[in-house]
Amino acid sequence: MFGHATRSPASLPVPQRIPVDAHVHFHHRDLIAATLTSAAANFSSLHIPGVAADCGALLLAQSAREHVFEWVREQSRVGAWSVTTLAAEPQSLWCRSETGLVLVVCGRQVVAEPGLEVLALGTDRRIEDGLGLEQTLEVAMSGNALTVLPWGFGKWTGRRKRRIQATIAGPGVSGLWVGDNGGRLGILPRPRLLDEAEAHGLGVLPGTDPFPFGGDYRRVGSFGCVLDVRPDAARPWESIRESLVRAPGSPQPYGRGAGVLDFALRQAGMQVYKRLNGQPA
């Protein structure tokens, strides 16, 4: 087993109804503790009936360049947070501090085609970048990951929009999800393609998708969904996945999109970040 279990999983008090941020990045090791603390604070501020104030789940979507989950899994503590590894689920960690209990589940963000990404949630298995969209979806689903097409500003347009429409309307999409994004403009309605996906029977999973600069990690936990499930302490991801798969339609969302100024600053900052790191703008 990886790392050092600081408490028995069975001793962790897990509530019946929990908030889940379904698109999270730990971009920097030195911000992990601060990210967990921000997530716990955002979870506790929800005030949703039946939802415990001190527990929630973060579903990571690590890119090929990120190996932060693997590093955390080797630690017994990260700042004020103790880390409990799980023999039955190496892709899951319980993180606990005085401010709350946070489940962290590894997943992958895969670049399928230029401008199109696929999330494989609930797996620590590596998936190759650069494959076609259909092949990437097939590989992700074959590994029993919860497979998501995440919406992103400017990404589902033109030819790529037609590719997404064909995918969500085509055969073989059973088990596929689409992802909403907490970075979109809050004054606008939800992107129309998400509504189209729901009309074809696909569920929508919301998540913050924080940017890798500034204080954007503080948004983690502020945009997501609420699940009516008490995760098994030893196999929490299995409980969450089963809850999502069995439930009809999309889970109950929470959170608001970005204000106009915040949205503009983040988009401008992302373009600068990409140029400085040699990525396509």
CORHUKA-V935003 format. One record per residue. RES is the residue in one small letter. OMEGA is omega in whole degrees, -180 to 180 (* if undefined). D_LAST is the distance of its C-alpha to the last C-alpha in Angstrom with 2 decimals. Layout:
res=RES omega=OMEGA d_last=D_LAST
res=RES omega=OMEGA d_last=D_LAST
This chain:
res=m omega=-179 d_last=40.57
res=f omega=170 d_last=37.63
res=g omega=-177 d_last=38.01
res=h omega=178 d_last=40.95
res=a omega=-179 d_last=41.96
res=t omega=174 d_last=43.09
res=r omega=173 d_last=44.70
res=s omega=178 d_last=45.95
res=p omega=-178 d_last=43.52
res=a omega=-178 d_last=46.53
res=s omega=-178 d_last=47.17
res=l omega=-179 d_last=43.89
res=p omega=-176 d_last=44.58
res=v omega=-178 d_last=42.13
res=p omega=-176 d_last=42.43
res=q omega=-174 d_last=42.84
res=r omega=-173 d_last=39.81
res=i omega=171 d_last=36.46
res=p omega=-178 d_last=33.00
res=v omega=171 d_last=30.07
res=d omega=-168 d_last=26.39
res=a omega=175 d_last=24.95
res=h omega=-174 d_last=21.34
res=v omega=171 d_last=21.31
res=h omega=165 d_last=19.64
res=f omega=-172 d_last=21.60
res=h omega=-174 d_last=18.78
res=h omega=180 d_last=21.35
res=r omega=-174 d_last=25.01
res=d omega=178 d_last=26.25
res=l omega=-177 d_last=25.06
res=i omega=-178 d_last=26.63
res=a omega=179 d_last=29.91
res=a omega=178 d_last=28.37
res=t omega=178 d_last=26.23
res=l omega=180 d_last=29.43
res=t omega=177 d_last=31.34
res=s omega=179 d_last=28.84
res=a omega=179 d_last=28.94
res=a omega=179 d_last=32.74
res=a omega=179 d_last=32.91
res=n omega=176 d_last=30.73
res=f omega=-175 d_last=32.84
res=s omega=-179 d_last=36.01
res=s omega=-174 d_last=35.06
res=l omega=-179 d_last=34.79
res=h omega=176 d_last=38.53
res=i omega=-178 d_last=38.49
res=p omega=177 d_last=42.04
res=g omega=-179 d_last=42.81
res=v omega=179 d_last=39.68
res=a omega=-175 d_last=40.51
res=a omega=-171 d_last=39.03
res=d omega=-179 d_last=38.53
res=c omega=177 d_last=36.88
res=g omega=-177 d_last=33.64
res=a omega=176 d_last=31.27
res=l omega=178 d_last=27.66
res=l omega=-177 d_last=26.06
res=l omega=174 d_last=23.48
res=a omega=-176 d_last=20.54
res=q omega=174 d_last=19.81
res=s omega=-179 d_last=17.03
res=a omega=-179 d_last=18.30
res=r omega=-174 d_last=17.51
res=e omega=178 d_last=19.53
res=h omega=-172 d_last=23.32
res=v omega=-180 d_last=24.38
res=f omega=-179 d_last=26.68
res=e omega=177 d_last=28.60
res=w omega=180 d_last=29.18
res=v omega=-177 d_last=30.40
res=r omega=179 d_last=32.69
res=e omega=-176 d_last=34.51
res=q omega=171 d_last=35.27
res=s omega=176 d_last=38.27
res=r omega=171 d_last=36.80
res=v omega=-174 d_last=33.50
res=g omega=-180 d_last=34.51
res=a omega=-173 d_last=36.88
res=w omega=171 d_last=35.94
res=s omega=-176 d_last=38.10
res=v omega=178 d_last=36.61
res=t omega=177 d_last=38.62
res=t omega=-174 d_last=37.71
res=l omega=-179 d_last=39.13
res=a omega=-176 d_last=41.01
res=a omega=-179 d_last=40.66
res=e omega=-180 d_last=36.90
res=p omega=178 d_last=35.04
res=q omega=-177 d_last=31.73
res=s omega=176 d_last=33.12
res=l omega=168 d_last=34.00
res=w omega=177 d_last=36.02
res=c omega=-174 d_last=35.16
res=r omega=172 d_last=37.85
res=s omega=178 d_last=38.63
res=e omega=-178 d_last=40.87
res=t omega=178 d_last=38.20
res=g omega=-180 d_last=37.83
res=l omega=-177 d_last=37.24
res=v omega=173 d_last=33.74
res=l omega=177 d_last=33.17
res=v omega=-178 d_last=30.05
res=v omega=-179 d_last=29.29
res=c omega=175 d_last=26.95
res=g omega=-176 d_last=24.56
res=r omega=169 d_last=21.61
res=q omega=-172 d_last=18.05
res=v omega=175 d_last=17.59
res=v omega=-176 d_last=14.73
res=a omega=179 d_last=16.90
res=e omega=-180 d_last=14.88
res=p omega=178 d_last=11.28
res=g omega=180 d_last=10.29
res=l omega=-179 d_last=13.81
res=e omega=175 d_last=15.25
res=v omega=173 d_last=18.90
res=l omega=173 d_last=20.67
res=a omega=-174 d_last=23.96
res=l omega=176 d_last=25.79
res=g omega=178 d_last=28.97
res=t omega=172 d_last=28.67
res=d omega=178 d_last=28.22
res=r omega=180 d_last=28.15
res=r omega=179 d_last=25.20
res=i omega=-174 d_last=23.53
res=e omega=171 d_last=21.79
res=d omega=170 d_last=18.12
res=g omega=176 d_last=17.49
res=l omega=175 d_last=20.54
res=g omega=-177 d_last=20.84
res=l omega=-178 d_last=20.70
res=e omega=-180 d_last=24.49
res=q omega=178 d_last=25.15
res=t omega=178 d_last=22.88
res=l omega=-180 d_last=24.72
res=e omega=-180 d_last=27.98
res=v omega=-180 d_last=27.45
res=a omega=-179 d_last=26.47
res=m omega=-179 d_last=29.46
res=s omega=179 d_last=31.80
res=g omega=177 d_last=31.33
res=n omega=175 d_last=32.46
res=a omega=171 d_last=29.19
res=l omega=-168 d_last=28.45
res=t omega=-171 d_last=25.65
res=v omega=168 d_last=23.10
res=l omega=-175 d_last=20.40
res=p omega=172 d_last=18.28
res=w omega=175 d_last=17.04
res=g omega=-177 d_last=13.61
res=f omega=177 d_last=12.50
res=g omega=-175 d_last=11.08
res=k omega=-179 d_last=11.54
res=w omega=-180 d_last=15.20
res=t omega=175 d_last=15.24
res=g omega=-179 d_last=16.72
res=r omega=-180 d_last=17.57
res=r omega=176 d_last=16.14
res=k omega=180 d_last=18.37
res=r omega=177 d_last=21.28
res=r omega=179 d_last=20.69
res=i omega=179 d_last=20.88
res=q omega=179 d_last=23.91
res=a omega=-178 d_last=25.63
res=t omega=-176 d_last=25.13
res=i omega=180 d_last=26.52
res=a omega=-174 d_last=29.33
res=g omega=177 d_last=30.23
res=p omega=175 d_last=32.80
res=g omega=-180 d_last=32.29
res=v omega=179 d_last=30.19
res=s omega=-178 d_last=32.95
res=g omega=178 d_last=31.61
res=l omega=177 d_last=27.99
res=w omega=169 d_last=26.41
res=v omega=-174 d_last=23.46
res=g omega=171 d_last=21.72
res=d omega=-169 d_last=21.51
res=n omega=-179 d_last=19.19
res=g omega=179 d_last=20.51
res=g omega=-179 d_last=17.35
res=r omega=-179 d_last=17.88
res=l omega=-178 d_last=19.83
res=g omega=-178 d_last=23.44
res=i omega=-180 d_last=25.04
res=l omega=175 d_last=23.86
res=p omega=178 d_last=25.58
res=r omega=-180 d_last=24.18
res=p omega=-174 d_last=21.82
res=r omega=-179 d_last=24.24
res=l omega=176 d_last=23.12
res=l omega=176 d_last=24.35
res=d omega=177 d_last=27.67
res=e omega=180 d_last=27.76
res=a omega=178 d_last=27.30
res=e omega=178 d_last=30.17
res=a omega=177 d_last=32.27
res=h omega=175 d_last=31.95
res=g omega=178 d_last=33.10
res=l omega=177 d_last=29.91
res=g omega=179 d_last=29.70
res=v omega=177 d_last=26.92
res=l omega=-179 d_last=26.00
res=p omega=176 d_last=24.40
res=g omega=-173 d_last=22.60
res=t omega=-176 d_last=20.77
res=d omega=-176 d_last=17.62
res=p omega=177 d_last=17.32
res=f omega=-175 d_last=14.27
res=p omega=-179 d_last=14.79
res=f omega=179 d_last=15.55
res=g omega=179 d_last=18.31
res=g omega=-175 d_last=21.04
res=d omega=177 d_last=19.20
res=y omega=-179 d_last=21.44
res=r omega=179 d_last=24.23
res=r omega=-174 d_last=23.18
res=v omega=-178 d_last=24.04
res=g omega=-175 d_last=27.08
res=s omega=-177 d_last=26.76
res=f omega=-176 d_last=25.47
res=g omega=-179 d_last=27.03
res=c omega=179 d_last=30.24
res=v omega=179 d_last=33.91
res=l omega=175 d_last=35.80
res=d omega=-178 d_last=39.57
res=v omega=170 d_last=40.08
res=r omega=-176 d_last=41.69
res=p omega=173 d_last=39.74
res=d omega=-175 d_last=42.08
res=a omega=-178 d_last=41.89
res=a omega=180 d_last=41.95
res=r omega=-174 d_last=39.67
res=p omega=-180 d_last=37.50
res=w omega=178 d_last=34.55
res=e omega=179 d_last=37.07
res=s omega=-179 d_last=38.53
res=i omega=-180 d_last=35.24
res=r omega=179 d_last=34.19
res=e omega=178 d_last=37.64
res=s omega=180 d_last=37.54
res=l omega=-177 d_last=34.31
res=v omega=-175 d_last=35.48
res=r omega=-176 d_last=38.92
res=a omega=176 d_last=38.06
res=p omega=175 d_last=37.91
res=g omega=-176 d_last=34.71
res=s omega=176 d_last=32.07
res=p omega=-179 d_last=33.00
res=q omega=-179 d_last=33.59
res=p omega=170 d_last=30.34
res=y omega=177 d_last=30.22
res=g omega=179 d_last=27.96
res=r omega=176 d_last=26.12
res=g omega=-175 d_last=22.55
res=a omega=170 d_last=20.99
res=g omega=-175 d_last=22.48
res=v omega=-178 d_last=20.84
res=l omega=179 d_last=20.35
res=d omega=180 d_last=19.14
res=f omega=-178 d_last=16.64
res=a omega=-180 d_last=15.26
res=l omega=-180 d_last=15.28
res=r omega=-179 d_last=13.53
res=q omega=177 d_last=10.60
res=a omega=179 d_last=10.43
res=g omega=-180 d_last=11.06
res=m omega=178 d_last=8.36
res=q omega=177 d_last=5.68
res=v omega=-179 d_last=8.31
res=y omega=-179 d_last=8.95
res=k omega=-180 d_last=5.90
res=r omega=-179 d_last=6.57
res=l omega=-179 d_last=10.14
res=n omega=175 d_last=10.16
res=g omega=180 d_last=8.79
res=q omega=177 d_last=6.27
res=p omega=-180 d_last=3.79
res=a omega=* d_last=0.00
